[in-house]
Amino acid sequence: MDIFDVDHFINVLKDDISIVRELPYDLSWSTREYYATAIRATRIKTAPVHASAKWYLENVLPVLESYGIAAIAPFSHRLAFDHLPMDVQRLRCKVNFQALVFVPHVRALGDALVSRLRYPEKKKAFGTEYLQEVTDVKGEQEAGKFAVLHLRFDKDMAAHSACDFGGGKAEKLALAKYRQTIWQGRVLNSQFTDEELRNQGRCPLTPEEIGLLLAALGFDNTTRLYLASHKVYGGAARISTLRELFPLMEDKKSLASSDERAQIKGKASLLAAVDYYVSMHSDIFISASPGNMHNALVGHRTYENLKTIRPNMALLGQLFLNKSIGWSEFQQAVVEGHQNRQGQIRLRKYKQSLYTYPAPDCMCNA
């Protein structure tokens, strides 16, 4: 299922690089099936992770010059983030933050959900005419604000973290068995105690813990909160406390009509794309744990100068281990520990991803 707008991608980059939808006739033999049947001179399988520009000049350019085509596979994280020409870095920024946009129907549904979050009184009247409903409602009332909580607390993450989530011996045994089945014991965190993991900030925040963090930061029962998540480990019961703290919390299911939900149901990439789009249009974004979507949104929102709260996982782990701490002390520690974690621009360090830390490569000094 395609989620990115190819026409937009090609158009934005037309002055920088030539992109074709299909190979010219004289190169049409270069197919997936062709490379799957034997070793081919035009296929490059040895591209190192985070390779230098020099490596491509020495290993890929000669193949291109000899055959007119080079197929590099795999190609995940195959170009370094450091010691590259500035024009290459700028092109990467343009590709990631300007050329990549979702297909129109994802953007339309995303706009409709954002409108329903900003204008909740009109939510029940919405239909499927996205553009019309968004246009009509904007002229009638003042837009409200909303925050997005990206809650990644699925069974895989819970098991892989090797943390104790308060479910007792039965839960610990069930997660350990699942961990052994999926990863055959190859989980680094398994060698540490729960206390060690929490002190190091290596445990994902539970729905209850992220609720306490938000409350300590000043969010309350009047906060409009959008829950961006897939499957929460423990189901509805696990997020019941979070819903009690934030009764105005919404998600795709509560905001979208049955017809709208049918268009994306069971399509993981589309579900994630809608959540990403809504997250990019929120006033505040917070993620309960690091991960690919967290990293992408943190970088994208930094580029757009949008407020993002980055939980201090080590501090929170230590606070939640302290069973005698009172609310006022907890709140003070949380506020102080997050003063510099609310969207301030962080300059990229050596080897860090350009897409998570776009400054200074993708941003100008003001």
PEMOBEL-V956121 format. One record per helix or strand of 2 or more residues. SS is the DSSP state (h for helix, s for strand). FROM is the first residue (numbers start at 0). LEN is the number of residues. If there is no record, write none. Layout:
SS & FROM & LEN
SS & FROM & LEN
//
This chain:
h & 5 & 7
h & 24 & 3
h & 31 & 6
s & 42 & 2
h & 52 & 7
h & 60 & 7
s & 70 & 2
h & 85 & 14
h & 103 & 15
h & 119 & 6
h & 129 & 9
s & 146 & 4
h & 154 & 7
h & 167 & 16
h & 187 & 4
h & 193 & 6
h & 206 & 10
s & 224 & 4
h & 234 & 4
h & 239 & 6
h & 251 & 4
h & 257 & 7
h & 267 & 13
s & 283 & 4
h & 291 & 12
s & 306 & 3
h & 312 & 9
h & 326 & 11
//
